[in-house]
């Protein structure tokens, strides 16, 4: 077993792993128990009472975080020539089509989000084997396949993220950085939870929110008391 450092011992002394905390308290606590030398991501894990193997219980969606993600999102726009300047003006980091498709086929995936257009999806579709496992494949449901590429770029840069329940029934997504104020972490986390609440499948029976945990890149998970969250 790895030896606990002084900082880790200090962090662990500030919270009780057997206790559930309100979302507000957890948003403050996650900052106190994060001692990374870099600006760690703050993540939320939500275990849902759904069966992802059933198509009608596949929970996925998009949410615009009120205070953004805190990181510079690298955006590639795969589009026709007439849309290239529009994408560049909106803040896209990379813009093009055939050249980038060739690069991706060669293994290049140094981006965070890919936005494309419906009329070029036939070309982009063949990249599924490379992009799919990395969660980079554009999808109309997440707003990354659209004719309005400028709006899509601006939304992503401003903090719009997409999420999807995994095969274990868990949604894992970032809600900011450890450098954020507790209030910003709280607002972002609550926005994600409320959005997921509205997506409850009609066929899902029993408890929808089974557990909610807040953590940073290098901190233990903080269990959230679901009764502290209004509207779920």
N, C-alpha and C positions, 0 to 999 in steps of 0.2 A: 504493500500500500504506500502511495506517495506521501512524503512528509508535508504537512501543512506549513506554509510560510506564515510569518508574523501577520502579514496583511490579510491572508486568507482566514486566519484564526480571528482576527479583528472583525472581518466582514461577517463571518458565521455567528459571532457573538451578538450581532445586531438583529438577528431574526430567529424565529422558531420554526424549524422545518415541519413540525407537526401541526402548526396553526394555519388557519386561512385568514387572509387579510382583505380588507376592502380594496377596490381597484384604486382608490385615491391613495391609501396608505402604501400599497404596493408600488405605485408610481414614484413615490418618494424613496421607498426602501431600496428599489432596484439601483438607484444612483449611489446609495450609501454602501452597498455591498459589491460594487463594481470597482476593481482596482487595476484594470488593464492600463497599460502605458499608452494605448491608442484609444481613439474615440469609439468605444464598442457599440455595436448595434443593440437596440432593445427589441426583443421579439415577444410575440404572443403565440401560445399554442392553445388551440381550442379543440377539445375532443367532443365530437358530436354523436348523438344517438341515431346514426343513419347507417345504411348498408351501401357503401359506394359501389358494390358490384351491381346494384340495381340502377338502371339509367335514370329512373324518376327520383332517386335519392342522391344523385351526384350534385353536391352543393359547390357552385363556383360563381364568381362574380367579380366586380371591380368596386373599388372604393377610393375616393379622393381624400387623402389624409389632410386635415385642416392645417397642419404645420409642416407638411412634406415629410420626406423620408430622412432628410439630413445628409443624403449622399448625392454625388453628381452622377446621374443616370446616363450611361452612354447609349445613345439611340442611333440605330441604323435604319434608314428608310430605303426600301426597295421599291422604286417607282418608275414610271415612264418619264422621258426627258422633259415633258411639259410641266411636270410637278416638282422637278428637282430644285429650282430656285425657291419655290414656296416652302419646301421642306428645310432648306438651308436657312432661310430667313426666320423660320420658327425655332431654330436652335438645334437641328439634328447634327450629330457628330459625324456621321457618314451618310452619303447619299449616292445612289447609283442603282444598277440592276445586274446586268450580265457579269461585269467584273467582280462584283461582290458575291454573286452566286458561285462563281468559279473559286473564289477565295474560301468560301465556306465549305465547298465540296473538298477543298484541300485541307480542311480542319480548322480554319480560322473562326473563332467564336469570341473574339475580344470585345463583346458588347453586352449590354444588359437587357435591352428591349429591341425587337425588330417590328417595324411598322411597314405595312405594304398595302397594295390596292387589290380590289377584287379581280380586275382584268389581268393581273400578272401572277395570280395565285397558281396558275398552271405551271409556271416556271418555279415558283417558290416551293410548291408542293413536293418536288423531288428532293428537297433538303430535309424532309421529315426525319430521316434516320440520324442526321447530325443534330438537328435542332430540337427534336422531340425529347430526348433524354435529358437535355439541358434546360428544358422549360422555356425555350426561346421561340417555339413555333407560333407565328401570328395566328390569331383567332378572332373571328367577328364578334364573339361574345365578350371578349375583353377589350374590344374597341381598337384592336391593332390591325384589322383589315378594314380599310375605309377609304373613301374617295377624298375625305377632308383630312389629308395627311398633316396639314399645319396644326389643326386643332388637336389631333392625336399626339403630336410631338409636344405641344405646349402642356397638355394635360399630364403626360408622363413626367415631364420636367418639373411640373408643379407639385407632384406627389401622388399621382393616380397610380394605384397598383392593382394587380389582379391576383386572385387567390383561388385555390381549388383544394377540396378535401382529398387526402391521400387514401391509399388502399386500407389504412388502419382507421379511417374515420376522423383524421386529425387535420386541422388547418393550421399551418405554420406560416407566419408572415412577420415582417418587420414593422414596428410602429415608431421608429425614430432612432435617436442616438443617445448615449449616456450623457452627452453634453447638453441635451434638451432640459428645460425646466420640468419639474414634476407635473406642472399644469399642462404642458404641451404633450408629454407622454400620456397623461390621463385622457386628454381630448382625442388624441389619435387612436388610443386603444379602445376607447368607448365608441368611436365612429366605426371601427372594424366590427366590434361586437354587435352594435345595433344593425349594421348592414347585413351581417350573417343571420341575425334574428329574423329579419324580414324575408329571408330566403328559405325558411323552414319548409321542407317538402310536405305536401298534404299526406303522403303515404308514410311518413316517419311517425312511429308510435313511441309512446313513453317519453322519457326525459330527453329533450333536444340538446341542451348544453350539459354535457356530463362533467366536464372539468375545464377550467381556464387557468393557465399558468403564465406568469410574466417572468422574463429573465433577460440577462444581457449575454453577450458573447462569452464572457468568462465569469458568470455568476451562477449560483444555484437557482433553481426555479422557485418562484414564490406563488403558492397556491392562492387563488382568488375566491373569496366568498361570493358566490353568485347572487345571493340575496342583497348584496350591496349595489347591484347594478339595476337601475330602473328600466323597465320596458322589455325584459326578457323572461 
